[in-house]
Amino acid sequence: MTDQTYVAVSRQRLDRDGVLVLRDLIDEDTIDDIVAEVQPREAEAFYADSTHNVYLEPVDPTLAVDHAFNRQVASSKGLIADDEIPSDSVLREIYGNAELRSFLCGVLGLDGIYPYADELSSINVHFAATGMELGWHFDNSSFAVTLLLQAAVGGARFEYVSDVRDADAGDNAYARVDAILDGNERVRTLAFEPGDLVIFRGRDSLHRVTPTEGDTTRMLAVFAYNDRPGVALSASALETFYGRTPTDS
């Protein structure tokens, strides 16, 4: 991962597609170890079955109920938050790996990457049993890094549309959001397997995970970094995805 030609090619692919899949980056034995660590905790995860808008913000009462900003989508999953990940977990080793962080800086064009300022968001494990899904949304961070631990038998497709909005310019792309939610715009599906590390630019790209089908729970580790220090999820987003804020812990 330190070869500069490889970094440059990877950056071109990420810039072109908005997503980069590093196949088999984590070996099967390590994945098995992580699954053995987190699978017994599936029952104690926080489970949410809620609705939210794609911007992960409170509804705006000055806008119509069917306005793109106020339209609601469903999300349902189990989640173990960062403050519940053991200090000696392999997940923390991967998150803090210096070579991986250097690679991420290279492909993302950043001088540094930083953990979330809140205590819940940096490392998460998601559980999606039968029927659970992650509704359409934009990420708060400019990019996300995920590691599939266990695939579902069916469903659980990662679907996305790149470069829908321009958050930095304040353009929320309401017309395009409406078109995607109405099924009137082409979406792409990303295929990846356990052990594949995925880098995704989700702040401006709308994305979702379709409902899990079959009896095998989909398990995914999320490594969340920021391009500047001191960034925390909003209270609204924390309540939506964790059911609590750090002060509630």
N, C-alpha and C positions, 0 to 999 in steps of 0.2 A: 504493500500500500504506500510505501515511501517513494517508489519510482515516479519521477516527475512526469515522464511521458504518460504513464498510466493515470496519474492525477489529472493531467491536461485533457486526455481523451474522455475520462469520466466526467469532467466538468462540462465538456462540449455536449455530452449525452444528456446531462441534467438540464443544461440551458435549453437544449432543443426540445426535450420531452416533458420537462417539469418533474420527472421522476427518474430515479436510478436504482436498479436492483443489483446488488452484489450477491451473486449466486454462491450458495454453500460457504459463506464466509465463516459461519460457526459450525464446527464439526458435529457429527451426529451424537457422539458420546457426551459432548457438552450440552447439547439440546436435551438429551435424555436426563442429564443431571438437573437441569433447570426445571424440566417438567416434573421430575420427582420432588423437587423443592416446592413448587407452587400448586400442583394439582391437589394435594390434600387440603389446601386452603380455599378451594372453590366454594365450599358451603359457607365460609365465613366472610366472603367478599361482600362489598356493598352492592346491592342490586337496585337498579333504578329502572323504572318504566315511566318515561315522561315525554313531554312534548317541548319543543323549543323552536325558535326561528333559526335560519341558516347562519345568522350573524352571532349567535350565542349571546344575545342581548335581550333585555326586557322589552316587551311589546311597547310600541309608541301609540298612546291613545289618541294622538292628533291625526293618525293615519287610519285609513279604512281597515277593517278586519281582514279583508282579502288582499291588502297591499303586500307586495313581496317582502317587506320588512317584517310584517306581522304574521305571515303564513307559518303555520306550525307543522313540524315533522316529528316523527316518533323515534326515540332511541331507547333501547333496553339492553342492558348488559350488567355483568358483575365486574367489580373492579377492586383491586388491591392498590392502595396509594403508596407514594414514596415513603411516608413515615411508617409503613407496615412492612417494608422490605428489609430483611436483616442486614446488618452491617457487613457480614461476611458472605453475602450472596454473590454468586457468579454474575448476576445482573449488574451489580455495582462495579465489578471488575471490568466488564465490557463498557459500561457507561463512562468510566474514568480512564479507559485505556488511552495512553498518550499517542500511540500511533494512529488509532482511530480518530481521535480528536484532530490531529494534524491533517489527516486525510480529509476530514469533513471541512476544515478551514480552507484547504486547497480547492476542493470541488465547489464550495459555496462562495469562494472569494472573500473570506472573512479573516480578520486579524486574530480573532479569538471567538470561542463559544463558551456559554455560561449556563449554569443550571438555573432553574426557576427560583425566584426569590421566596415563593411560598413553599410550605413544607410538604405539599401533596403531589406536585405535578411533574417532577423531574423524571422519575421512573415509575411506571405503572404496569400492572398486568391486567389485561382484559379477558374476561370469560364470556363467551357467547354460546349458550346452550340453544337447543332447538327453538326456533322462532324469534330469537333475539337478533337485533339489528342496530346499526348506527346510522341515524338519519342524515340527510344532506346537511353539510355545514362547511364553513370556512374555519381554519385554525386561527388561533390568536397569534401563534408564533409564525415566523417566516418559513420555517421548515420543520419537518418531523422525521425521526428515525425510528423504524419499527423492525421487530424481529419476530417472525412467525414461529411459535413454539409447537403448536399442534393444529393441523388443518381439520376443517369440518368435512363430513362425508359429501355434503352438497350445499348449494347456496353459498352464503358468506362471500359473495363476490365484491371485490374492491372496485368501485366504479368512480370515475372522475371526469371532470371537464377542466382543462387547463386554462389559466389566465382569464377567468371570468370577470373579475373586478380588479380595481387598482386601489387597494386600501390606503396607500400612502398619499394618493391624490384625492382621497375622499369620495371616490366613485364606487358606489355600491352595486352598480349594474342591475338595477331592479328588473329591467325588461328581460335580460338574459336569465336571471334567477327564475322569473316566472316561466320562461320557456322550458327551462330544465325541469322544474317541478311539475310542469304540465306534460312532460314527456315529448316535447317538440324540438329538442336539440339532441344531436348525437352524443352519446357518452362513451368513454373508453373503459375497458376492463383490464385490470392489471393482474397477471397470474404470478404467484410466487409460492415457494414451498418452505417447510420448516428448515431453518438454518440460513435462509436468505435474509440479508439486511436490506431494507428499503429506505431510501432517502426521498422524501416527497416535499415539494413546495406547496403547502396547503393553505397559506394565508390568502392567496388570491384565486386558488383553484377549488372549485366546489367538489365535494367528494362524499361518499357514503359507503357502508358495507351492508349488503342485502341480508335478509333473514337467513340464519343458519338452518340447514335441513339435515335430518338424520340425528342419531343419538350421540355423536361424538362432539364434545364441546370444543369450539375453536378457542385457542389460547394465543394471545399476542402480547409481547412485551413492547412497551412504548418508551423510547428514550427521548425525552424532550429537552432541547437546548434552546438558548436564545443567542442572538447576535450582539447583545449588549447586556450588561449586568443590571440587576435590580428589577427585572420584569416578573410580574406575578399575574396569574389569571384573575379576572374580575370576580367579585363576590357572586355575581349571577352565574357565571360559568362554573365556579367551584360548587355552588349549590346544585346545579344541574347534573354534573358528572360525578360528584363525590358525596353529595348529600350533607355536606358540612364545609366549614371553613377551618383553617388552622386553629382559630381561637375556640372552636367547638371541640377540638380533639381532647 
